[in-house]
Amino acid sequence: MMGIAEFIIGRAFARPVGSTHPTRWPLFARQEKNNMAGILDRKVALVTGGASGIGRATALAMAREGARVAVADRTEENAAGTVALINAAGGQAIAIGGDVTMEADVAAMVARTVAAYGRIDCAFNNAGVAGGSVGPGRQRLHELSQASFDAMLAINLRGVFLCLKHEIAHMLAQGGGAIVNTASIAGLIGLATSSHYVAAKHGVVGLTKSAAIEYAQDGIRVNCVNPGYVTTPMTEEVVQTRLDAVMAKVPMNRMGHPDEIAEAVVWMCSDKASFMTGASQVVDGGYYAA
């Protein structure tokens, strides 16, 4: 089966379905002199949770669009794979290790990005886990341990708070920026046997809205992306145990691809989204609408 990285690279070289035009890139190097610059040209981006899935796809897409990318994950070794793909294709990226639940680590991520590239124009706060990563999966609320609940909120909510705190502090000093947080359709609805995950993602939506209001006049835009079911390591349990039941609730009747979320994130980070802040951008194949 094709891995995520191979899928993304294949998509990058592929001609869009139904298109008669030649491919626009060899991955993200624009070599033709008359080709327009990417929508993140000359910007610096920080991506957390960048080792795989949506984070990796977004780091690659940002680099394709001209950004220099700091790829952060739990360890520098984890992030190095994404960095290697970017650098090998002619982009610029560095790997950063750190735990988003620890404020000192988050401050160091921001500081290292600035030390390498001089600024942070956009940030994608994407690091997160599914319910099965912090305890037994698919438990009802009364079955959840406090340890599982606390671990979920520490990673999926406190981690976003700490990233926002330190990214915004730097962006205030430099005069602005754009931030996208990874929420979920679970941040907009309830889901059975996922109470701690739902609580954390609702919190991300709330943080996003509050930060957007607080910093709107400082040139800092804050939005979140709310993916539906996407083919990543986090959704392997869904694919293996209950794919048909989940797809019955998705009007498009398929899982999303990481690069489909990445394209939305890149646009929200770009100047093309200059009047967009405080938004929850749903990318879910119609699940929320149904």
C-alpha positions as CSV (number, residue, x, y, z in Angstrom):
1,M,0.0,0.0,0.0
2,M,1.3,3.5,-0.9
3,G,2.5,5.4,2.2
4,I,1.4,9.0,3.0
5,A,4.7,10.5,1.8
6,E,4.7,8.6,-1.5
7,F,1.0,9.6,-2.0
8,I,1.7,13.3,-1.4
9,I,4.8,13.3,-3.7
10,G,2.8,11.4,-6.4
11,R,0.0,14.0,-6.1
12,A,2.6,16.8,-6.4
13,F,3.8,15.5,-9.8
14,A,0.3,14.5,-11.0
15,R,-1.9,16.4,-13.4
16,P,-5.2,17.4,-11.9
17,V,-8.1,15.2,-13.0
18,G,-9.6,16.5,-16.2
19,S,-6.9,19.1,-16.7
20,T,-5.2,19.5,-20.1
21,H,-2.5,21.7,-18.7
22,P,1.0,20.4,-17.9
23,T,2.0,19.9,-14.3
24,R,2.8,23.1,-12.4
25,W,5.7,21.8,-10.3
26,P,8.3,19.3,-9.9
27,L,7.3,19.0,-6.2
28,F,7.6,22.7,-5.2
29,A,10.5,24.0,-7.1
30,R,9.2,26.6,-9.6
31,Q,11.9,26.7,-12.3
32,E,10.2,28.5,-15.2
33,K,11.2,32.1,-15.2
34,N,7.7,33.2,-16.1
35,N,6.0,31.2,-13.3
36,M,4.3,33.2,-10.6
37,A,5.6,33.0,-7.0
38,G,3.8,30.8,-4.6
39,I,1.2,32.2,-2.2
40,L,3.6,31.8,0.8
41,D,6.7,33.1,-1.1
42,R,9.4,34.5,1.2
43,K,7.3,33.6,4.3
44,V,8.5,31.6,7.3
45,A,6.2,28.9,8.7
46,L,6.3,26.8,11.8
47,V,4.4,23.5,11.7
48,T,3.9,21.3,14.8
49,G,3.1,17.6,14.5
50,G,4.9,17.8,11.2
51,A,6.3,14.2,11.1
52,S,3.3,12.6,9.4
53,G,-0.3,12.9,8.3
54,I,-1.8,16.4,7.9
55,G,1.3,18.0,9.5
56,R,3.7,16.5,6.9
57,A,1.3,17.3,4.0
58,T,1.0,20.9,5.1
59,A,4.7,21.4,5.6
60,L,5.3,20.1,2.1
61,A,2.5,22.3,0.7
62,M,3.9,25.3,2.4
63,A,7.3,24.7,1.0
64,R,5.9,24.2,-2.4
65,E,4.3,27.6,-2.1
66,G,7.6,29.3,-1.3
67,A,7.8,29.2,2.5
68,R,10.8,28.2,4.6
69,V,9.5,25.7,7.1
70,A,10.4,24.8,10.6
71,V,9.0,21.3,11.1
72,A,8.4,20.4,14.8
73,D,7.5,17.1,16.3
74,R,8.0,15.2,19.6
75,T,11.6,14.5,18.6
76,E,13.9,16.0,16.0
77,E,14.4,12.6,14.5
78,N,10.7,12.3,13.8
79,A,10.6,15.7,12.1
80,A,13.7,14.9,10.0
81,G,11.8,12.8,7.5
82,T,9.6,15.6,6.4
83,V,12.5,18.0,6.3
84,A,14.5,15.6,4.1
85,L,11.6,15.5,1.6
86,I,11.4,19.3,1.5
87,N,15.2,19.9,1.2
88,A,15.7,17.2,-1.4
89,A,13.1,18.8,-3.6
90,G,14.7,22.2,-3.4
91,G,12.9,23.8,-0.5
92,Q,14.3,25.0,2.9
93,A,13.4,23.4,6.1
94,I,14.7,22.6,9.6
95,A,13.7,19.9,12.1
96,I,12.9,20.8,15.7
97,G,12.1,18.4,18.6
98,G,9.9,19.3,21.5
99,D,6.9,18.5,23.6
100,V,4.0,20.9,23.0
101,T,2.7,20.3,26.6
102,M,5.9,21.8,28.0
103,E,6.1,25.6,27.9
104,A,9.9,25.7,27.8
105,D,9.9,23.3,24.8
106,V,7.3,25.5,22.9
107,A,9.3,28.7,23.6
108,A,12.4,26.9,22.3
109,M,10.6,25.9,19.1
110,V,9.6,29.5,18.4
111,A,13.1,30.8,19.3
112,R,14.8,28.2,17.1
113,T,12.6,29.1,14.1
114,V,13.4,32.8,14.6
115,A,17.1,32.1,15.0
116,A,17.2,30.1,11.7
117,Y,15.0,32.3,9.6
118,G,14.6,35.6,11.3
119,R,10.8,35.6,11.8
120,I,7.6,33.6,11.9
121,D,5.0,34.7,9.4
122,C,2.6,31.8,9.8
123,A,2.1,28.9,12.2
124,F,0.2,25.7,12.0
125,N,-0.5,24.3,15.5
126,N,-1.3,20.7,14.5
127,A,0.3,18.4,17.1
128,G,-2.4,16.2,18.7
129,V,-3.5,12.7,19.5
130,A,-6.5,10.5,19.3
131,G,-8.3,8.9,22.2
132,G,-6.5,5.6,22.0
133,S,-3.2,7.3,22.5
134,V,-3.9,8.4,26.1
135,G,-5.8,5.3,27.3
136,P,-8.2,2.6,26.1
137,G,-10.1,3.7,23.1
138,R,-13.9,4.1,22.6
139,Q,-14.8,4.5,26.3
140,R,-18.0,6.2,27.5
141,L,-17.6,9.2,29.8
142,H,-18.0,7.3,33.0
143,E,-15.3,4.8,32.0
144,L,-12.7,7.5,31.3
145,S,-9.9,7.8,33.8
146,Q,-8.8,11.3,35.0
147,A,-5.4,10.5,33.7
148,S,-6.7,9.9,30.2
149,F,-8.8,13.1,30.3
150,D,-5.9,15.2,31.6
151,A,-3.5,13.8,29.0
152,M,-5.9,14.5,26.2
153,L,-6.4,18.1,27.3
154,A,-2.7,18.6,27.9
155,I,-1.7,17.6,24.3
156,N,-4.7,18.7,22.3
157,L,-5.7,21.9,24.1
158,R,-2.9,23.1,26.4
159,G,-0.4,22.4,23.5
160,V,-2.4,24.8,21.2
161,F,-2.6,27.4,24.0
162,L,1.2,27.3,24.6
163,C,1.9,27.5,20.9
164,L,-0.5,30.5,20.4
165,K,1.0,32.2,23.4
166,H,4.6,32.2,22.2
167,E,3.8,32.6,18.5
168,I,1.6,35.6,19.1
169,A,4.2,37.2,21.4
170,H,6.7,37.1,18.6
171,M,4.2,38.2,15.9
172,L,3.3,41.2,18.0
173,A,6.9,42.2,18.0
174,Q,7.3,41.8,14.3
175,G,4.0,43.4,13.3
176,G,1.7,40.6,12.4
177,G,1.2,37.0,11.2
178,A,-1.3,34.2,10.5
179,I,-2.0,31.2,12.7
180,V,-4.1,28.1,12.0
181,N,-5.0,25.6,14.7
182,T,-6.1,22.0,14.0
183,A,-9.5,21.5,15.6
184,S,-11.9,18.9,14.2
185,I,-15.5,18.3,13.3
186,A,-15.4,17.0,16.9
187,G,-14.9,20.6,17.9
188,L,-18.3,21.5,16.5
189,I,-20.5,18.4,17.4
190,G,-20.7,15.7,20.0
191,L,-19.3,12.2,19.4
192,A,-20.1,9.2,21.5
193,T,-17.1,7.5,23.2
194,S,-14.9,10.5,22.6
195,S,-15.8,12.9,25.4
196,H,-12.2,14.0,26.2
197,Y,-11.3,14.4,22.5
198,V,-14.5,16.4,21.9
199,A,-13.9,18.6,24.9
200,A,-10.3,19.4,23.8
201,K,-11.3,20.2,20.2
202,H,-14.2,22.4,21.3
203,G,-11.6,24.2,23.4
204,V,-9.4,24.7,20.4
205,V,-12.3,26.3,18.5
206,G,-12.9,28.6,21.5
207,L,-9.3,29.6,21.9
208,T,-9.2,30.3,18.2
209,K,-12.2,32.7,18.3
210,S,-10.9,34.5,21.4
211,A,-7.4,35.0,20.1
212,A,-8.8,36.2,16.8
213,I,-10.8,38.9,18.6
214,E,-8.0,39.9,20.9
215,Y,-5.4,40.4,18.2
216,A,-7.4,41.4,15.1
217,Q,-6.1,45.0,15.3
218,D,-2.5,43.8,15.7
219,G,-2.3,42.3,12.3
220,I,-2.5,38.7,13.6
221,R,-5.1,36.4,12.1
222,V,-6.1,33.2,13.9
223,N,-8.3,30.5,12.4
224,C,-8.8,26.8,12.8
225,V,-9.3,24.0,10.4
226,N,-11.9,21.3,11.3
227,P,-11.1,18.1,9.4
228,G,-13.4,15.2,9.1
229,Y,-12.2,11.7,8.8
230,V,-8.8,11.8,7.0
231,T,-6.4,8.9,6.2
232,T,-3.6,9.4,8.7
233,P,-2.0,7.3,11.4
234,M,-4.5,8.7,13.9
235,T,-7.5,7.2,12.0
236,E,-6.1,3.6,11.5
237,E,-8.5,2.3,14.1
238,V,-11.4,3.7,12.3
239,V,-10.3,2.2,9.0
240,Q,-9.7,-1.2,10.5
241,T,-12.8,-1.5,12.6
242,R,-15.7,0.7,11.5
243,L,-15.0,2.3,8.1
244,D,-18.4,1.4,6.6
245,A,-20.3,2.9,9.5
246,V,-18.4,6.1,9.4
247,M,-18.5,6.5,5.6
248,A,-22.3,6.1,5.8
249,K,-22.3,9.5,7.5
250,V,-20.1,11.2,4.9
251,P,-22.0,12.4,1.8
252,M,-18.8,12.1,-0.3
253,N,-18.5,8.5,0.9
254,R,-14.7,8.5,1.3
255,M,-11.9,9.5,3.7
256,G,-10.1,12.7,3.1
257,H,-6.5,12.9,2.1
258,P,-4.0,14.9,4.2
259,D,-3.1,17.1,1.3
260,E,-6.8,18.2,1.0
261,I,-6.6,19.6,4.5
262,A,-3.1,21.0,3.8
263,E,-4.4,23.1,0.9
264,A,-7.0,24.8,3.1
265,V,-4.4,25.5,5.8
266,V,-2.0,27.0,3.2
267,W,-4.7,29.3,1.9
268,M,-5.7,30.5,5.4
269,C,-2.0,31.3,6.1
270,S,-1.6,33.3,2.9
271,D,-2.5,36.9,2.2
272,K,-5.3,35.7,0.1
273,A,-7.2,35.1,3.3
274,S,-6.5,38.6,4.6
275,F,-10.1,39.3,5.8
276,M,-10.5,35.9,7.5
277,T,-10.0,35.5,11.2
278,G,-11.8,33.6,14.0
279,A,-13.2,31.1,11.5
280,S,-13.6,27.4,11.8
281,Q,-13.0,26.0,8.3
282,V,-14.7,22.7,7.9
283,V,-13.1,20.2,5.5
284,D,-15.0,17.0,5.9
285,G,-16.6,15.6,2.8
286,G,-20.0,17.0,3.9
287,Y,-20.2,15.2,7.3
288,Y,-21.0,18.4,9.3
289,A,-23.6,19.5,6.8
290,A,-25.4,16.2,6.9
